[in-house]
Amino acid sequence: MKAQTDTEKRVKIRADSEELRKIKEMYSDIAITYPGTLAHSLNMTISEFEREIKILSLIKLYELGKISSGKAAEVLDISRIAFLEVLAAYQVSCFPDSAELESDLARA
């Protein structure tokens, strides 16, 4: 097996760095300032509270028609079916209203 030259190693490192940069660009963090007692008052740990905020924000984006159930599921790292179950748990309909449904059918 042929050993890599220094140039080949540098090219590979550069390619790996470029791939990492692209992955980092795909994801961002959002900082929310809240009282430290809020999670405790809801009987949640900090990590449970942060997860809840993430879920609720994605539910609202879905409810407003800003994102699909598939995209919300992807962000939460769950299946689409699991996200639909989350919607049911929060009493959010996964069925669009009739005007939205007609619009979707017209575009299909």
Backbone as JSON, one array per atom type, in Angstrom:
{
  "sequence": "MKAQTDTEKRVKIRADSEELRKIKEMYSDIAITYPGTLAHSLNMTISEFEREIKILSLIKLYELGKISSGKAAEVLDISRIAFLEVLAAYQVSCFPDSAELESDLARA",
  "N": [[0.84, -1.18, 0.0], [0.58, 2.18, -0.84], [2.13, 4.92, 0.75], [0.75, 8.0, 1.91], [1.56, 11.11, 0.45], [2.91, 14.26, 1.68], [1.55, 16.35, 0.47], [-0.83, 15.08, -0.36], [-1.88, 14.46, 2.14], [-2.32, 17.04, 3.19], [-4.27, 17.96, 1.41], [-6.34, 16.2, 2.0], [-6.84, 16.87, 4.7], [-7.65, 19.52, 4.35], [-9.97, 19.08, 2.84], [-11.49, 17.64, 4.71], [-11.76, 19.63, 6.66], [-13.24, 21.51, 5.23], [-15.62, 20.08, 4.87], [-16.44, 19.81, 7.53], [-16.86, 22.53, 8.12], [-19.04, 23.06, 6.45], [-20.97, 21.42, 7.63], [-21.18, 22.65, 10.15], [-22.25, 25.1, 9.33], [-24.79, 24.35, 8.67], [-26.19, 24.08, 11.03], [-27.31, 25.97, 13.81], [-27.18, 27.74, 16.94], [-29.59, 28.95, 19.27], [-29.92, 31.39, 21.65], [-31.72, 31.76, 24.6], [-32.81, 33.85, 27.07], [-33.78, 33.29, 30.33], [-35.4, 33.17, 33.55], [-33.59, 31.5, 36.09], [-35.11, 29.99, 37.79], [-37.32, 29.16, 36.42], [-37.42, 26.63, 35.04], [-37.34, 24.96, 37.26], [-39.74, 25.71, 38.53], [-41.51, 24.55, 36.83], [-41.17, 21.97, 37.37], [-39.01, 20.7, 36.07], [-35.84, 19.59, 34.82], [-32.97, 21.54, 33.83], [-32.08, 20.66, 31.3], [-34.33, 19.23, 30.43], [-36.19, 21.3, 30.29], [-35.02, 22.94, 28.3], [-35.2, 21.2, 26.11], [-37.96, 21.02, 25.94], [-38.64, 23.66, 25.21], [-37.49, 23.7, 22.68], [-39.03, 21.74, 21.37], [-41.61, 22.89, 21.58], [-41.26, 25.25, 20.1], [-40.8, 24.23, 17.54], [-43.21, 22.9, 17.11], [-44.94, 25.1, 16.99], [-43.93, 26.46, 14.73], [-44.52, 24.52, 12.82], [-47.3, 24.46, 13.08], [-47.95, 27.02, 12.17], [-47.39, 26.68, 9.56], [-44.85, 27.07, 8.64], [-42.79, 25.23, 8.59], [-42.34, 21.78, 7.61], [-43.75, 18.67, 8.83], [-41.9, 16.69, 8.57], [-39.45, 18.11, 8.5], [-39.46, 19.24, 11.07], [-39.37, 16.9, 12.58], [-36.87, 15.96, 11.78], [-35.15, 17.93, 12.86], [-35.61, 17.48, 15.55], [-34.56, 15.0, 15.72], [-36.1, 12.68, 15.51], [-38.55, 10.28, 14.31], [-40.85, 11.0, 11.62], [-43.41, 10.08, 12.17], [-43.25, 9.89, 14.96], [-43.07, 12.62, 15.53], [-45.62, 13.43, 14.72], [-47.06, 12.14, 16.68], [-46.19, 13.6, 18.87], [-47.38, 16.04, 18.24], [-50.07, 15.3, 18.61], [-50.02, 14.78, 21.36], [-49.74, 17.35, 22.31], [-52.09, 18.39, 21.54], [-52.36, 19.43, 18.94], [-53.46, 19.75, 15.7], [-52.66, 17.59, 13.03], [-53.63, 17.82, 10.61], [-54.16, 19.86, 7.83], [-56.07, 22.94, 7.44], [-59.05, 23.27, 5.4], [-58.72, 25.15, 3.29], [-55.96, 25.35, 3.07], [-55.39, 22.72, 2.42], [-56.64, 22.49, -0.08], [-55.07, 24.3, -1.5], [-52.58, 23.03, -1.38], [-53.2, 20.71, -2.83], [-53.72, 21.81, -5.33], [-51.2, 22.69, -6.06], [-49.87, 20.31, -6.31]],
  "CA": [[0.0, 0.0, 0.0], [1.37, 3.39, -0.99], [1.98, 5.91, 1.81], [0.32, 9.3, 1.42], [2.55, 12.18, 0.46], [2.52, 15.41, 2.48], [0.55, 17.1, -0.29], [-2.09, 14.34, -0.28], [-2.38, 14.62, 3.51], [-2.83, 18.41, 3.32], [-5.51, 18.03, 0.63], [-7.36, 15.47, 2.78], [-7.16, 17.69, 5.87], [-8.41, 20.67, 3.85], [-11.29, 18.58, 2.46], [-12.17, 17.33, 5.96], [-12.08, 20.92, 7.28], [-14.32, 22.09, 4.44], [-16.82, 19.31, 5.19], [-16.82, 20.22, 8.89], [-17.39, 23.89, 8.03], [-20.37, 22.96, 5.85], [-21.86, 20.85, 8.65], [-21.41, 23.68, 11.15], [-23.12, 26.12, 8.75], [-26.15, 23.83, 8.6], [-26.82, 24.15, 12.34], [-27.03, 27.15, 14.62], [-27.76, 27.75, 18.28], [-30.36, 30.13, 19.65], [-29.84, 31.61, 23.1], [-32.91, 32.34, 25.2], [-32.58, 34.22, 28.45], [-34.95, 33.04, 31.17], [-35.03, 33.06, 34.96], [-33.1, 30.17, 36.46], [-36.13, 29.27, 38.56], [-38.44, 28.77, 35.55], [-37.42, 25.18, 34.86], [-37.69, 24.37, 38.56], [-41.16, 25.95, 38.79], [-42.24, 23.62, 35.96], [-40.72, 20.62, 37.79], [-38.15, 20.16, 35.01], [-34.42, 19.9, 34.88], [-32.61, 22.51, 32.81], [-32.05, 20.01, 29.98], [-35.72, 18.93, 30.05], [-36.8, 22.57, 29.92], [-34.47, 23.34, 27.01], [-35.8, 20.3, 25.11], [-39.36, 21.42, 25.83], [-38.67, 24.9, 24.43], [-37.2, 23.31, 21.3], [-40.21, 21.04, 20.85], [-42.71, 23.85, 21.44], [-40.99, 26.17, 18.99], [-41.0, 23.5, 16.29], [-44.65, 22.68, 16.97], [-45.55, 26.36, 16.55], [-43.52, 26.67, 13.34], [-45.32, 23.59, 12.02], [-48.7, 24.91, 13.15], [-48.05, 28.2, 11.33], [-47.1, 26.31, 8.18], [-43.5, 27.54, 8.28], [-41.96, 24.04, 8.35], [-43.08, 20.53, 7.46], [-43.6, 17.73, 9.94], [-40.63, 15.99, 8.34], [-38.34, 18.98, 8.92], [-39.51, 19.31, 12.53], [-38.88, 15.6, 13.07], [-35.42, 15.92, 11.53], [-34.49, 18.79, 13.84], [-35.72, 16.82, 16.85], [-33.92, 13.69, 15.59], [-37.1, 11.63, 15.72], [-39.24, 9.95, 13.06], [-42.0, 11.85, 11.32], [-44.54, 9.51, 12.92], [-43.06, 10.3, 16.35], [-43.44, 14.04, 15.62], [-47.08, 13.5, 14.66], [-47.52, 11.74, 18.01], [-45.93, 14.76, 19.72], [-48.47, 16.98, 17.95], [-51.28, 14.8, 19.28], [-49.85, 14.97, 22.81], [-49.93, 18.78, 22.58], [-53.41, 18.71, 21.0], [-52.2, 20.21, 17.71], [-53.9, 18.93, 14.58], [-51.68, 17.37, 11.97], [-54.37, 17.98, 9.36], [-54.3, 21.28, 7.46], [-57.45, 23.38, 7.22], [-59.49, 22.93, 4.04], [-58.13, 26.08, 2.31], [-54.56, 24.95, 2.9], [-55.41, 21.44, 1.73], [-56.96, 22.77, -1.49], [-53.89, 24.95, -2.07], [-51.57, 21.97, -1.55], [-53.62, 19.84, -3.93], [-53.56, 22.57, -6.59], [-49.75, 22.74, -6.36], [-49.34, 18.95, -6.52]],
  "C": [[0.89, 1.24, 0.0], [1.08, 4.37, 0.15], [1.57, 7.24, 1.19], [1.48, 10.3, 1.48], [2.04, 13.31, 1.34], [1.42, 16.22, 1.79], [-0.81, 16.41, -0.21], [-2.71, 14.47, 1.11], [-2.99, 16.0, 3.7], [-4.16, 18.56, 2.57], [-6.64, 17.34, 1.4], [-7.78, 16.28, 3.99], [-8.01, 18.88, 5.45], [-9.83, 20.24, 3.49], [-12.11, 18.26, 3.7], [-12.61, 18.62, 6.66], [-13.24, 21.58, 6.56], [-15.65, 21.39, 4.75], [-17.33, 19.69, 6.58], [-17.43, 21.62, 8.89], [-18.8, 23.87, 7.46], [-21.37, 22.41, 6.86], [-22.19, 21.9, 9.7], [-22.34, 24.77, 10.63], [-24.56, 25.66, 8.71], [-26.89, 23.98, 9.92], [-26.38, 25.4, 13.08], [-27.67, 26.98, 15.99], [-28.55, 29.04, 18.46], [-30.27, 30.22, 21.17], [-31.11, 32.3, 23.56], [-32.6, 32.63, 26.66], [-33.87, 34.01, 29.24], [-34.49, 32.92, 32.61], [-34.6, 31.63, 35.29], [-34.13, 29.34, 37.19], [-37.27, 28.74, 37.68], [-38.52, 27.26, 35.37], [-37.86, 24.49, 36.14], [-39.18, 24.54, 38.84], [-42.05, 25.04, 37.93], [-41.89, 22.16, 36.28], [-39.91, 19.93, 36.7], [-36.7, 20.45, 35.34], [-34.14, 20.94, 33.79], [-32.64, 21.86, 31.42], [-33.46, 19.63, 29.52], [-36.43, 20.2, 29.58], [-36.31, 23.04, 28.55], [-35.05, 22.49, 25.89], [-37.26, 20.69, 24.87], [-39.51, 22.69, 24.99], [-38.43, 24.59, 22.96], [-38.41, 22.66, 20.65], [-41.34, 22.03, 20.6], [-42.49, 24.82, 20.29], [-41.2, 25.48, 17.64], [-42.47, 23.19, 16.04], [-45.3, 23.95, 16.43], [-45.18, 26.67, 15.1], [-44.31, 25.77, 12.4], [-46.76, 24.08, 11.94], [-48.94, 26.13, 12.26], [-47.77, 27.92, 9.86], [-45.73, 26.74, 7.7], [-42.56, 26.38, 7.97], [-42.86, 22.82, 8.22], [-42.9, 19.66, 8.7], [-42.29, 16.95, 9.8], [-39.43, 16.79, 8.79], [-38.3, 19.09, 10.44], [-38.97, 18.02, 13.14], [-37.37, 15.49, 12.91], [-34.66, 16.73, 12.57], [-34.5, 18.15, 15.22], [-35.03, 15.45, 16.87], [-34.86, 12.56, 16.0], [-37.75, 11.34, 14.37], [-40.4, 10.92, 12.84], [-43.23, 11.38, 12.09], [-44.45, 9.93, 14.39], [-43.42, 11.78, 16.52], [-44.95, 14.2, 15.56], [-47.69, 13.08, 15.99], [-47.29, 12.86, 19.02], [-47.03, 15.8, 19.5], [-49.75, 16.57, 18.67], [-51.2, 15.02, 20.79], [-50.07, 16.42, 23.22], [-51.24, 19.31, 21.98], [-53.34, 19.68, 19.81], [-52.56, 19.29, 16.55], [-52.78, 18.78, 13.56], [-52.34, 17.48, 10.61], [-54.53, 19.46, 9.05], [-55.79, 21.65, 7.33], [-57.79, 23.18, 5.74], [-58.88, 23.86, 2.99], [-56.68, 25.7, 2.03], [-54.48, 23.63, 2.13], [-55.69, 21.64, 0.25], [-55.76, 23.41, -2.2], [-52.79, 23.92, -2.35], [-51.92, 21.05, -2.73], [-53.46, 20.53, -5.28], [-52.1, 22.62, -7.02], [-49.19, 21.38, -6.72], [-49.4, 18.51, -7.95]]
}
